[in-house]
Amino acid sequence: MDVPLVLMTRFFLLVSERKFAEAERVLQRIRTRMNQNRRREFNKGYLDALNGIILSYRSGGGSYEFFSNLDMSDVSALKKHYEDFKRNAGSRFQADYDRGYFSALSDFLRVIIKNVERTEEEKDVRSESSS
């Protein structure tokens, strides 16, 4: 994948902050970059997952959507799902499309986990300094 990590991270953070217009612009830049790559099936799976993530967040989540049923502040649960997605993304038994799809989901959760942990650390530092 020839997409800079900073661009992917930006997309994931914008989606989690519900800034969809800007996330769509970043997604278009990602799509343009990925379409220049030869890994067509992997990229199609990755882009389909990114589209699914943004649609899930935009719709507010139905009762059957994965992300609507996931507590985005529960780091241990997020890490469990991250490991599952990462394992599927690296499995040689998965098709290229599926590896791309699971790669996007694991990348998304990795960014969310880091963001939640950073936010918790900042809260701890603020509460210690105000004491």
NUDRENTI-410067 format. One line per field, with one value per atom (N, C-alpha, C, O): y, x, z. Coordinates in Angstrom, 2 decimals. Atoms other than C-alpha are relative to their C-alpha. Example, Ala and Ser with C-alpha at 12.3 -4.5 7.8 and 13.67 -1.06 7.14 Angstrom:
<sites>
north <- (-1.19;-4.50;1.20;1.18;-1.19;-1.06;1.09;2.20);
east <- (0.89;12.30;0.90;1.94;-0.82;13.67;-0.77;-0.26);
up <- (0.00;7.80;0.00;0.66;-0.06;7.14;0.73;0.90);
</sites>
This chain:
<sites>
north <- (-1.18;0.00;1.23;1.34;-1.19;3.33;1.25;2.35;-1.14;5.57;0.35;-0.52;-0.39;7.56;-0.27;-0.04;0.32;6.49;1.23;1.11;-1.23;10.10;0.27;0.77;-0.20;10.25;-0.97;-0.60;0.99;7.04;0.38;0.31;-0.39;8.21;1.18;1.22;-1.19;11.53;-0.43;0.05;0.49;9.72;-0.65;-0.33;0.72;7.45;0.95;0.79;-0.95;10.33;0.88;1.17;-0.83;12.47;-0.76;-0.20;0.81;9.62;-0.15;0.01;0.19;8.97;1.30;1.26;-1.30;12.72;0.47;1.56;-0.24;12.59;1.24;1.95;-1.08;15.15;-0.62;-0.81;0.82;13.40;0.69;0.05;-0.69;16.06;-0.01;-0.29;0.01;16.34;-1.43;-1.65;1.41;12.55;-0.48;-1.24;0.38;12.11;0.54;-0.14;-0.57;14.44;-0.80;-1.06;0.80;12.47;-1.37;-1.90;1.30;9.21;0.06;-0.89;-0.14;10.49;0.02;-0.58;-0.01;11.18;-1.41;-1.82;1.37;7.67;-0.87;-1.65;0.78;6.16;0.25;-0.69;-0.35;8.03;-0.68;-1.25;0.62;6.80;-1.51;-2.10;1.47;3.20;-0.50;-1.60;0.41;3.07;-0.01;-0.60;-0.01;3.70;-1.23;-1.45;1.16;0.52;-1.25;-1.29;1.23;-2.95;-1.01;-1.98;0.96;-4.75;0.26;0.67;-0.39;-4.32;-0.64;0.07;0.67;-6.93;0.41;0.68;-0.46;-6.00;1.41;1.69;-1.40;-2.30;0.11;0.94;-0.04;-2.99;-0.38;0.26;0.39;-4.79;1.10;1.38;-1.07;-2.00;1.18;1.70;-1.15;0.74;-0.30;0.57;0.37;-1.16;0.08;0.52;-0.10;-1.40;1.46;1.81;-1.43;2.34;0.61;1.38;-0.48;3.08;-0.50;0.24;0.56;0.76;0.70;0.93;-0.69;2.47;1.36;1.72;-1.35;5.94;-0.07;0.74;0.14;4.77;-0.41;0.07;0.45;3.03;1.16;1.32;-1.15;6.14;1.06;1.65;-1.04;8.48;-0.37;0.50;0.42;6.43;-0.03;-0.17;0.05;6.48;-1.41;-1.64;1.40;2.72;-0.63;-0.15;0.81;0.22;-1.03;-1.16;0.94;-2.46;-1.18;-1.88;1.14;-5.01;0.38;-0.50;-0.42;-2.94;-0.21;0.06;0.32;-3.95;1.19;1.09;-1.16;-0.46;0.61;1.21;-0.56;0.56;-0.80;-0.29;0.85;-2.32;-0.06;-0.82;0.02;-1.61;1.25;2.37;-1.12;0.58;0.51;-0.14;-0.54;2.78;0.53;1.04;-0.40;3.61;-1.22;-1.06;1.24;-0.04;-0.53;-1.29;0.32;-0.48;-1.51;-1.99;1.45;-4.17;-0.68;-1.57;0.56;-5.02;0.42;-0.37;-0.48;-2.85;-0.79;-1.15;0.76;-4.65;-1.43;-1.98;1.36;-8.04;-0.04;-0.90;-0.05;-7.09;0.36;-0.18;-0.36;-5.48;-1.24;-1.45;1.22;-8.76;-0.96;-1.59;0.87;-10.72;0.49;-0.29;-0.56;-8.38;-0.13;-0.46;0.08;-8.33;-1.44;-1.65;1.41;-12.14;-0.36;-1.02;0.28;-12.33;0.72;0.20;-0.76;-9.64;-0.67;-0.54;0.65;-11.68;-1.46;-2.12;1.42;-15.07;-0.32;0.34;0.41;-16.80;-0.76;-1.02;0.71;-18.61;0.96;0.53;-1.01;-15.36;0.45;0.45;-0.57;-13.98;1.42;2.02;-1.35;-10.69;1.04;1.93;-0.94;-8.82;-0.02;1.03;0.13;-10.17;0.53;1.18;-0.54;-9.36;1.52;2.15;-1.46;-5.79;0.51;1.50;-0.39;-5.56;-0.05;0.92;0.13;-6.85;0.92;1.36;-0.94;-4.69;1.38;2.05;-1.31;-1.57;0.02;1.00;0.04;-2.65;-0.02;0.65;0.02;-3.44;1.34;1.80;-1.34;-0.12;1.00;1.82;-0.90;1.71;-0.18;0.79;0.24;0.05;0.38;0.86;-0.39;0.61;1.50;1.93;-1.46;4.36;0.38;1.25;-0.31;4.43;-0.35;0.42;0.41;2.52;1.01;1.43;-0.98;4.90;1.32;1.96;-1.26;7.89;-0.07;0.88;0.16;6.56;-0.02;0.62;0.07;5.73;1.37;1.74;-1.34;9.18;0.92;1.70;-0.82;10.85;-0.33;0.57;0.41;8.83;0.51;0.96;-0.50;9.77;1.50;1.99;-1.44;13.45;0.34;1.29;-0.22;13.24;-0.25;0.50;0.32;11.62;1.13;1.51;-1.06;14.33;1.27;1.94;-1.18;17.09;-0.15;0.80;0.20;15.54;0.02;0.47;-0.07;15.15;1.43;1.80;-1.38;18.74;0.90;1.91;-0.81;20.09;-0.38;0.30;0.46;18.15;0.73;0.46);
east <- (0.86;0.00;0.90;1.81;-0.84;1.49;-0.62;-0.36;0.66;-0.60;0.75;0.97;-0.72;1.27;-0.83;-2.04;0.66;0.46;-0.70;-1.77;0.60;-0.25;-1.36;-2.28;1.28;-3.03;-1.05;-2.21;0.94;-4.62;-0.42;-1.60;0.30;-4.37;-0.95;-1.89;0.87;-5.95;-1.44;-2.39;1.33;-8.88;-0.69;-1.84;0.60;-9.47;-0.40;-1.46;0.33;-9.36;-1.18;-2.04;1.13;-11.71;-1.31;-2.33;1.22;-14.23;-0.41;-1.59;0.35;-14.03;-0.49;-1.24;0.47;-14.57;-1.25;-1.76;1.22;-17.54;0.12;-0.87;-0.25;-16.01;0.00;1.05;0.14;-17.36;0.39;0.96;-0.34;-16.92;1.51;1.98;-1.45;-13.22;0.52;1.47;-0.39;-12.91;-0.21;0.60;0.27;-14.49;1.08;1.48;-1.07;-11.87;1.30;2.01;-1.21;-9.06;-0.17;0.78;0.27;-10.69;0.21;0.72;-0.20;-10.66;1.50;1.92;-1.45;-6.92;0.58;1.46;-0.44;-6.41;-0.37;0.45;0.48;-8.49;0.86;1.22;-0.84;-6.46;1.36;1.86;-1.31;-3.20;-0.06;0.82;0.09;-4.39;-0.31;0.11;0.31;-5.71;1.23;1.21;-1.25;-2.15;0.85;1.88;-0.74;-0.98;-0.48;-1.63;0.34;-0.96;-0.77;-1.31;0.68;-2.49;-1.50;-2.07;1.39;-6.01;-0.99;-1.81;0.96;-7.89;0.20;-0.78;-0.29;-6.16;-0.54;-1.22;0.44;-6.84;-1.52;-2.09;1.46;-10.48;-0.58;-1.52;0.45;-10.96;0.25;-0.60;-0.36;-9.17;-0.95;-1.48;0.88;-11.22;-1.45;-2.16;1.36;-14.48;-0.17;-1.21;0.06;-13.69;-0.03;-0.79;0.01;-12.91;-1.37;-1.89;1.35;-16.22;-1.01;-1.90;0.90;-17.99;0.14;-0.85;-0.24;-16.38;-0.68;-1.37;0.58;-17.43;-1.53;-2.21;1.46;-20.96;-0.59;-1.65;0.47;-21.34;-0.06;-1.03;-0.02;-20.33;-1.02;-1.69;0.92;-22.37;-1.45;-2.25;1.40;-25.55;-0.40;-1.57;0.32;-25.30;-0.04;-0.19;-0.10;-25.10;-1.34;-2.09;1.17;-27.88;0.37;1.54;-0.27;-28.20;0.87;1.43;-0.77;-26.45;1.39;2.17;-1.30;-23.44;1.06;0.82;-1.08;-20.14;0.40;0.47;-0.50;-18.99;-1.04;-0.68;1.02;-22.32;-0.11;-0.60;0.06;-22.04;1.33;1.47;-1.33;-18.42;0.21;0.01;-0.31;-17.48;1.38;2.38;-1.26;-14.77;0.90;1.99;-0.86;-13.43;0.52;1.32;-0.44;-12.91;1.23;1.13;-1.26;-9.26;0.24;0.74;-0.26;-9.10;-0.85;-0.35;0.84;-12.04;0.51;0.54;-0.54;-10.58;1.25;1.43;-1.23;-7.24;-0.31;0.37;0.41;-8.97;-0.44;-0.01;0.47;-10.73;1.14;1.22;-1.16;-7.56;0.83;1.23;-0.79;-5.67;-0.71;-0.06;0.77;-8.46;0.12;0.39;-0.08;-8.46;1.42;1.61;-1.40;-4.66;0.34;1.02;-0.24;-4.54;-0.62;0.02;0.66;-7.05;0.70;0.78;-0.68;-5.18;1.29;1.70;-1.27;-1.99;-0.14;0.86;0.21;-3.54;0.20;-0.37;-0.22;-2.33;-1.21;-1.29;1.21;-5.69;-1.09;-2.12;0.97;-7.53;0.34;1.50;-0.21;-8.00;0.56;0.45;-0.57;-6.27;-1.03;-0.74;1.06;-9.58;-0.23;-0.30;0.25;-10.18;1.16;0.94;-1.15;-6.63;-0.02;0.31;0.12;-7.15;-1.08;-0.89;1.13;-10.49;0.39;0.18;-0.40;-9.13;1.16;1.27;-1.09;-6.02;-0.55;-0.06;0.60;-8.18;-0.64;-0.49;0.63;-10.15;1.04;0.86;-1.04;-7.00;0.72;1.05;-0.62;-5.42;-0.89;-0.41;0.95;-8.56;0.04;0.15;0.01;-8.62;1.34;1.36;-1.31;-4.87;0.04;0.53;0.03;-5.36;-0.94;-0.61;0.97;-8.43;0.59;0.46;-0.60;-6.59;1.05;1.07;-1.04;-3.62;-0.63;-0.16;0.67;-5.97;-0.66;-0.55;0.65;-7.94;1.05;0.88;-1.05;-4.75;0.64;0.92;-0.58;-3.29;-0.95;-0.50;0.99;-6.51;-0.04;-0.14;0.00;-6.48;1.25;1.18;-1.24;-2.84;-0.08;0.37;0.14;-3.63;-0.92;-0.66;0.90;-6.52;0.72;0.56;-0.77;-4.22;0.98;1.11;-0.98;-1.59;-0.71;-0.21;0.76;-4.20;-0.50;-0.44;0.51;-5.70;1.12;0.91;-1.14;-2.23;0.49;0.88;-0.48;-1.28;-0.99;-0.60;1.00;-4.54;-0.11;-0.77;0.06;-4.07;0.95;1.01);
up <- (0.00;0.00;0.00;0.82;0.16;-1.07;0.58;0.10;-0.62;1.15;1.29;2.13;-1.22;3.81;1.26;1.29;-1.26;7.35;0.59;1.19;-0.55;8.32;-0.65;0.01;0.69;5.70;0.52;0.73;-0.54;6.97;1.42;1.77;-1.38;10.58;0.02;0.81;0.10;9.63;-0.31;0.31;0.37;7.98;1.21;1.51;-1.12;10.99;1.13;1.73;-1.06;13.47;-0.40;0.43;0.45;11.37;0.10;0.51;-0.09;11.19;1.45;1.79;-1.41;14.93;0.64;1.62;-0.49;15.51;-0.74;-0.48;0.78;13.09;-0.91;-1.12;0.96;10.70;-1.39;-2.01;1.19;7.64;-1.30;-2.19;1.25;4.95;-0.22;-1.32;0.12;5.65;-0.17;-0.92;0.13;6.05;-1.43;-1.96;1.40;2.59;-0.93;-1.88;0.83;1.08;0.18;-0.80;-0.25;2.73;-0.64;-1.22;0.61;1.58;-1.51;-2.10;1.45;-1.99;-0.34;-1.33;0.21;-1.72;0.18;-0.57;-0.23;-0.32;-1.20;-1.69;1.14;-3.12;-1.24;-1.95;1.15;-5.77;0.11;-0.86;-0.22;-4.25;-0.19;-0.82;0.06;-3.94;-1.41;-1.77;1.36;-7.50;-0.89;-1.97;0.76;-8.72;0.32;-0.32;-0.45;-6.99;-0.73;-1.18;0.72;-8.56;0.84;0.29;-0.88;-5.57;-0.02;0.99;0.23;-6.93;0.98;1.56;-0.89;-4.87;1.45;2.15;-1.36;-1.61;0.19;1.18;-0.09;-2.27;-0.03;0.68;0.05;-3.16;1.37;1.85;-1.33;0.16;1.02;1.86;-0.93;2.04;-0.16;0.83;0.26;0.38;0.37;0.88;-0.39;0.89;1.52;2.01;-1.46;4.61;0.44;1.33;-0.35;4.77;-0.27;0.54;0.31;3.06;1.02;1.43;-1.00;5.50;1.34;2.04;-1.27;8.48;0.00;0.95;0.04;7.37;-0.08;0.55;0.08;6.46;1.35;1.75;-1.31;9.81;0.99;1.72;-0.91;11.72;-0.42;0.43;0.49;9.52;0.30;0.65;-0.19;9.87;1.48;1.80;-1.43;13.65;0.52;1.72;-0.41;13.69;0.30;1.14;-0.31;13.61;1.04;1.39;-1.08;16.22;-0.45;0.39;0.48;13.98;-0.51;-0.87;0.50;12.95;1.07;2.25;-0.92;14.52;0.85;2.08;-0.74;15.47;0.93;1.94;-0.88;16.97;1.30;2.31;-1.19;19.43;0.75;1.71;-0.60;20.35;0.83;0.36;-0.88;23.31;-0.36;-0.06;0.49;21.81;1.11;0.83;-1.11;25.27;0.77;1.69;-0.64;26.32;-0.71;-1.68;0.67;25.42;-0.09;-1.10;0.04;26.32;-1.08;-1.77;1.06;24.03;-1.38;-2.31;1.26;21.28;-0.39;-1.55;0.28;21.59;-0.43;-1.29;0.36;21.40;-1.47;-2.23;1.38;18.17;-0.95;-2.06;0.81;16.83;-0.31;-1.46;0.21;17.33;-0.95;-1.79;0.90;15.60;-1.44;-2.35;1.35;12.60;-0.55;-1.72;0.42;12.46;-0.41;-1.41;0.32;12.50;-1.36;-2.19;1.28;9.63;-1.16;-2.27;1.05;7.69;-0.43;-1.59;0.32;7.84;-0.39;-0.69;0.28;7.19;-1.48;-2.35;1.40;4.06;-0.54;-1.74;0.43;3.98;-0.47;-0.98;0.44;3.25;-1.43;-1.83;1.34;-0.26;0.16;1.22;-0.04;-1.11;0.42;1.22;-0.36;-0.87;1.51;2.15;-1.44;2.65;0.82;1.85;-0.72;3.76;-0.01;0.99;0.07;2.56;0.93;1.63;-0.84;4.33;1.48;2.21;-1.40;7.64;0.36;1.50;-0.25;7.29;0.33;1.25;-0.26;7.15;1.39;2.13;-1.31;10.21;1.12;2.13;-1.03;12.18;0.07;1.17;-0.01;11.12;0.73;1.51;-0.65;12.23;1.52;2.26;-1.44;15.64;0.63;1.77;-0.54;16.11;0.26;1.31;-0.17;15.61;1.13;1.94;-1.06;17.87;1.37;2.31;-1.27;20.63;0.44;1.59;-0.34;20.49;0.43;1.37;-0.32;20.56;1.38;2.16;-1.30;23.55;1.10;2.14;-1.01;25.45;0.23;1.36;-0.11;24.71;0.76;1.60;-0.68;25.86;1.50;2.33;-1.42;29.11;0.71;1.85;-0.60;29.74;0.24;1.27;-0.16;29.18;1.17;1.90;-1.14;31.66;1.31;2.27;-1.21;34.22;0.35;1.51;-0.22;33.77;0.51;1.41;-0.43;34.12;1.43;2.22;-1.37;37.25;1.03;2.15;-0.92;38.81;0.20;1.30;-0.11;38.06;0.74;1.30;-0.71;39.50;1.47;2.26;-1.41;42.74;0.89;2.09);
</sites>
